[in-house]
């Protein structure tokens, strides 16, 4: 995660990095929290399935 942040920081015009996990994935949420990342409260994710498996 530190390397990802460094890559994004080095690129002009990048102000943040974002990723997602499911709300019902407590292990991932705890992992990201342990790294010091905060959950976003203002975004809603929309998804359109393509039907591909």
N, C-alpha and C positions, 0 to 999 in steps of 0.2 A: 504494500500500500504506500509505503514511503517513496518507492521508485515511481509508482504511478503519479503521485503528487508532484514529484520532481520533474517528470516528463511534461505534465500539464503546465506547471509553473514556467518551464523554459520556453513554452510556445506563446508567442504574442497573441493577445486577445482572449486568452483563456482565463476566466475568473473563478471557475470551480470545476469539480468533477462530481458526477452523480452516478449512483447505481441503485438497484432495487433488490429487495427481498420480500418474500411474502410475510404478511402480518402474523401468520400462524407458524413461523419458523423461529422459535425462540433461541435456538443455538446460533443462527446467523446474526440475529439482532444483538445478542449478548456479545458475540465476537466483535462486531463493529463498534458497539458501545465501549468495549474494553480498550479499543484503539483510540478512543476519544472522539469518535464521530457522533454527531447528533442526528436524530431522525427529523426529517422534514415534516412539517405539519400543514403546509399550505398547498400541497400538490395533489392532484387527482390523476391517476394513470388510466388511460383508455386503451383498450386492446381490441384488435380486429384479428380473429383467427383466419388463417388462409385455407384451412381444411387439410393441409399437408400433415403427414405423420412423421 
